[in-house]
Amino acid sequence: MTMHAGLASGRWWTLTLAEQLSSAGADVSRAVRARQEGDQGRFDAALDRALELLDLTRADPRWSGPRLREIA
C-alpha cells in the first residue's frame, strides 16, 4: 500500500531532484527525531515514508545513468 498515492500517480515526477530529495530527507529527519524520543511507531512510519519517496525518486525516468547511481 502506498502512503503517497497522489505522488505515486505521477505528480512526484513533476518535482525537481532537489525537491524530491528534500521531501525524502524531511521524513528521514522525522525518523531520527522519533528514534531519539523513543517513539518506535512514529519512527517506523517516518522511515517507511522516506523509503517510499526514495523508491519513487529512483523510478523517475529523468534520473537515469550516473544520476540514478548517485541516488541509489
C-alpha positions in Angstrom: 0.0 0.0 0.0 1.4 3.4 -1.0 1.3 6.2 1.6 1.9 8.8 -1.1 -0.9 7.9 -3.6 -1.0 11.4 -5.0 2.7 11.5 -5.6 2.9 7.9 -6.9 0.2 8.7 -9.5 2.7 10.9 -11.4 2.9 14.2 -9.5 6.2 13.2 -8.0 7.8 13.3 -11.4 6.9 17.0 -11.8 9.2 17.9 -8.9 12.9 18.7 -9.3 15.5 16.3 -7.9 16.2 18.7 -5.1 12.5 18.9 -4.2 12.3 15.1 -4.3 15.3 14.5 -2.1 14.3 17.3 0.2 10.9 15.7 0.8 12.6 12.3 1.5 15.1 14.0 3.8 12.4 15.6 5.8 10.9 12.2 6.6 14.4 10.9 7.5 14.7 13.8 9.9 11.4 12.9 11.4 12.5 9.3 11.8 15.7 10.4 13.5 13.8 12.7 15.9 11.2 9.9 16.7 14.1 7.4 17.3 15.7 9.9 19.7 12.4 10.4 21.6 11.9 6.6 21.8 8.7 6.6 19.7 9.0 3.4 17.7 5.7 3.8 15.9 6.5 7.3 14.7 10.0 6.1 13.7 8.7 3.2 11.7 6.1 5.4 9.9 8.6 8.1 9.0 11.2 5.6 7.8 8.6 3.9 5.7 7.6 7.2 4.1 11.2 8.2 3.4 12.0 4.8 1.8 8.8 5.1 -0.4 9.8 8.6 -1.5 13.3 7.4 -2.3 11.9 4.5 -4.3 9.7 6.9 -6.2 12.7 9.1 -6.9 14.7 6.1 -8.2 11.8 5.2 -10.5 11.7 8.6 -12.1 12.9 8.2 -15.7 14.7 11.6 -15.7 17.3 10.3 -13.3 18.8 7.6 -15.4 22.5 6.9 -15.8 25.0 8.4 -13.4 22.3 10.3 -11.5 20.5 7.1 -10.7 23.7 5.5 -9.4 24.2 8.6 -7.2 20.6 8.4 -5.8 20.8 4.7 -5.2 
